[in-house]
């Protein structure tokens, strides 16, 4: 599933890479949810409408990543869901490593941890100039929120904020998602962590961070407060 908004610089390359990606012999279904982009991304998505195995859905207005995921989820026909951003921060070559624990029934949820592979551990966003302060605070936020999540939910994860999360479709449909923005990641993690006998597995993945100038959409304070609210809210209610 590819929720995509204003990613014209990378959209075509990313979709082509996903089309060619190794998924260990599984049948591949690609659902693109285009969020009413204004930079030409919508026109790029239209180029793939007639490609076998791809379904493109167009939103009338930008509604946030969480809402795009919910819309895509209603269309999924497969047994496993991998959510892929429209940029190139993550490498589709990691798909086999992410899928193996599910296929071999060693996990119910697989997270691709950037921390486990990064030479700088949690400091995997390293920029120059003024942008380095943005990178530091977003890095620190990931550590803080992951630590808080582990404390409240009894998990032992290293990177809850990672985009690479692989689920069983039945599990994802069964938790009733409500979040509309980037906090959806944490709602999913929270609700799955509260379910009995859900097995989480982390595998190391490649990550090349991009800056705000390159299109990064996370805003530390705005999205940080939403993430904190989601972690606390879903710990004590559904």
C-alpha positions as CSV (number, residue, x, y, z in Angstrom):
1,X,0.0,0.0,0.0
2,X,1.5,3.3,-1.1
3,X,-0.1,6.5,0.4
4,X,1.5,9.3,-1.6
5,X,1.2,13.1,-1.5
6,X,3.5,15.6,-3.1
7,X,6.3,13.2,-4.0
8,X,6.8,14.0,-7.6
9,X,10.6,13.8,-7.3
10,X,10.6,10.2,-6.3
11,X,7.1,8.8,-7.0
12,X,7.8,7.2,-10.4
13,X,11.1,5.6,-9.3
14,X,9.6,4.3,-6.1
15,X,6.6,2.7,-7.8
16,X,8.8,1.1,-10.5
17,X,11.0,-0.3,-7.7
18,X,8.0,-1.7,-5.8
19,X,6.8,-3.3,-9.1
20,X,10.2,-5.1,-9.5
21,X,10.7,-5.9,-5.8
22,X,11.3,-9.4,-4.6
23,X,8.4,-10.6,-2.4
24,X,9.6,-14.2,-2.1
25,X,7.2,-15.6,-4.7
26,X,4.0,-14.1,-3.2
27,X,1.4,-12.6,-5.5
28,X,1.8,-8.8,-5.3
29,X,-1.0,-6.3,-5.2
30,X,-0.1,-2.6,-5.2
31,X,-2.7,0.0,-4.0
32,X,-1.7,3.6,-4.5
33,X,-3.7,6.2,-2.5
34,X,-3.0,9.6,-4.1
35,X,-3.7,12.5,-1.7
36,X,-4.7,15.3,-4.1
37,X,-1.1,16.4,-4.7
38,X,-0.3,19.7,-6.2
39,X,3.3,19.0,-7.6
40,X,2.6,16.5,-10.4
41,X,2.4,13.4,-8.3
42,X,-1.2,12.7,-9.3
43,X,-0.2,12.8,-13.0
44,X,2.6,10.3,-12.3
45,X,0.1,8.0,-10.5
46,X,-2.1,8.1,-13.5
47,X,0.7,6.6,-15.6
48,X,0.3,3.4,-13.6
49,X,-3.5,3.0,-13.8
50,X,-3.4,0.3,-16.5
51,X,-0.4,-1.6,-15.1
52,X,-1.4,-5.1,-14.0
53,X,-1.5,-5.5,-10.3
54,X,-1.8,-1.8,-9.5
55,X,-4.9,0.0,-8.3
56,X,-4.8,3.8,-8.0
57,X,-7.3,5.6,-5.7
58,X,-7.6,9.4,-5.8
59,X,-8.6,11.5,-2.8
60,X,-10.5,14.7,-3.4
61,X,-8.3,16.6,-0.8
62,X,-5.3,15.8,1.4
63,X,-6.7,13.9,4.4
64,X,-3.5,12.7,6.2
65,X,-1.6,9.5,6.0
66,X,-3.7,7.7,8.5
67,X,-6.9,8.4,6.5
68,X,-5.1,7.3,3.3
69,X,-4.1,4.0,5.0
70,X,-7.7,3.4,6.1
71,X,-9.0,4.0,2.6
72,X,-6.4,1.6,1.1
73,X,-7.1,-1.0,3.8
74,X,-10.7,-1.2,2.6
75,X,-9.5,-2.3,-0.8
76,X,-6.8,-4.8,0.2
77,X,-7.5,-8.4,-1.0
78,X,-4.2,-10.0,0.1
79,X,-3.2,-11.7,3.4
80,X,-0.2,-9.5,4.3
81,X,0.0,-5.7,4.2
82,X,3.2,-3.7,3.8
83,X,2.9,0.1,3.9
84,X,5.4,2.0,1.7
85,X,6.0,5.7,1.7
86,X,6.4,7.5,-1.7
87,X,10.0,8.6,-1.1
88,X,13.2,6.7,-1.2
89,X,14.3,6.8,2.4
90,X,13.7,3.0,2.7
91,X,15.0,0.4,0.4
92,X,12.6,-2.1,-1.3
93,X,15.5,-4.6,-1.3
94,X,14.6,-5.2,2.4
95,X,11.2,-6.7,1.5
96,X,12.4,-10.3,1.7
97,X,13.9,-9.8,5.1
98,X,10.7,-8.2,6.3
99,X,8.4,-10.9,4.9
100,X,10.3,-14.0,6.1
101,X,9.2,-14.0,9.7
102,X,5.6,-13.8,8.7
103,X,5.8,-16.4,6.0
104,X,7.7,-18.7,8.3
105,X,5.1,-18.1,11.1
106,X,7.7,-16.7,13.5
107,X,5.8,-13.4,13.9
108,X,2.5,-11.7,13.6
109,X,4.0,-8.2,13.1
110,X,7.4,-7.3,11.6
111,X,9.1,-3.9,12.1
112,X,12.1,-2.8,10.1
113,X,14.3,-1.2,12.6
114,X,16.6,1.6,11.5
115,X,18.4,1.6,14.8
116,X,19.6,-2.0,14.5
117,X,21.5,-1.2,11.3
118,X,22.6,2.4,11.8
119,X,26.3,3.0,12.8
120,X,25.1,6.0,14.8
121,X,22.4,3.9,16.6
122,X,19.4,6.3,17.2
123,X,21.1,9.3,15.5
124,X,20.4,8.1,11.9
125,X,19.4,11.6,10.7
126,X,22.6,13.6,10.4
127,X,22.3,16.8,8.4
128,X,24.5,19.9,8.0
129,X,23.9,23.5,8.8
130,X,20.7,24.6,10.6
131,X,19.0,21.4,9.5
132,X,21.1,19.4,11.9
133,X,19.0,20.7,14.8
134,X,15.8,19.5,13.1
135,X,17.5,16.1,12.7
136,X,18.6,15.9,16.3
137,X,15.2,16.7,17.7
138,X,13.4,14.2,15.4
139,X,16.0,11.6,16.3
140,X,15.5,12.3,20.0
141,X,11.7,12.2,19.6
142,X,11.9,8.7,18.2
143,X,14.0,7.5,21.1
144,X,11.8,9.2,23.7
145,X,8.5,8.0,22.2
146,X,9.8,4.5,21.6
147,X,11.0,4.3,25.3
148,X,7.7,5.6,26.6
149,X,5.8,3.1,24.4
150,X,7.9,0.2,25.7
151,X,7.3,1.3,29.2
152,X,3.5,1.6,28.9
153,X,2.9,-1.4,26.7
154,X,5.5,-3.9,27.9
155,X,7.2,-4.2,24.6
156,X,10.9,-4.3,23.8
157,X,11.1,-2.5,20.4
158,X,13.9,-0.3,19.2
159,X,12.1,1.7,16.5
160,X,8.3,2.0,16.8
161,X,8.4,5.1,14.5
162,X,9.7,3.1,11.5
163,X,7.7,3.2,8.3
164,X,8.4,-0.4,7.6
165,X,5.7,-2.3,9.4
166,X,4.3,-5.5,8.0
167,X,1.0,-6.9,9.2
168,X,-1.5,-9.7,8.7
169,X,-4.5,-8.1,7.0
170,X,-6.9,-9.7,9.4
171,X,-5.1,-8.2,12.4
172,X,-5.1,-4.7,11.0
173,X,-8.7,-4.8,10.0
174,X,-9.7,-6.1,13.4
175,X,-8.4,-3.1,15.5
176,X,-10.6,-0.3,14.2
177,X,-8.2,2.5,13.2
178,X,-9.2,6.1,14.0
179,X,-6.1,8.3,13.6
180,X,-5.8,10.5,10.5
181,X,-2.2,11.7,10.5
182,X,1.2,10.4,11.4
183,X,-0.1,9.3,14.8
184,X,-1.7,6.3,13.0
185,X,1.6,4.4,13.3
186,X,1.4,4.6,17.0
187,X,-2.3,3.7,17.2
188,X,-1.6,0.6,15.2
189,X,1.3,-0.4,17.4
190,X,-0.6,0.4,20.6
191,X,-3.7,-1.7,19.7
192,X,-1.7,-4.6,18.5
193,X,0.5,-4.6,21.6
194,X,-2.6,-4.7,23.7
195,X,-3.8,-7.9,22.0
196,X,-2.9,-11.2,23.5
197,X,-0.3,-13.4,21.8
198,X,0.7,-10.9,19.1
199,X,4.3,-11.6,18.3
200,X,6.5,-8.7,17.3
201,X,9.8,-9.2,15.5
202,X,12.3,-6.5,14.4
203,X,14.7,-6.9,11.6
204,X,17.4,-4.3,10.6
205,X,16.7,-2.2,7.5
206,X,18.5,0.3,5.3
207,X,17.6,4.0,5.8
208,X,18.7,7.2,4.1
209,X,17.2,10.2,5.8
210,X,16.0,13.2,3.8
211,X,15.7,16.7,5.1
212,X,12.8,19.1,5.0
213,X,14.2,20.8,1.9
214,X,14.1,17.4,0.2
215,X,10.4,16.9,1.2
216,X,10.3,15.5,4.7
217,X,6.8,16.2,6.1
218,X,7.2,15.5,9.8
219,X,7.1,18.6,12.0
220,X,8.6,18.0,15.4
221,X,6.2,20.0,17.6
222,X,3.0,19.5,15.7
223,X,3.4,15.8,15.1
224,X,5.2,15.2,18.4
225,X,2.2,16.2,20.4
226,X,-0.1,14.1,18.3
227,X,2.2,11.0,18.8
228,X,2.3,11.6,22.6
229,X,-1.4,11.9,22.8
230,X,-1.9,8.7,20.8
231,X,0.5,6.7,23.0
232,X,-1.3,7.8,26.1
233,X,-4.8,7.7,24.8
234,X,-4.7,4.2,23.3
235,X,-3.0,2.7,26.4
236,X,-6.1,3.4,28.4
237,X,-8.9,3.2,25.8
238,X,-9.6,1.9,22.3
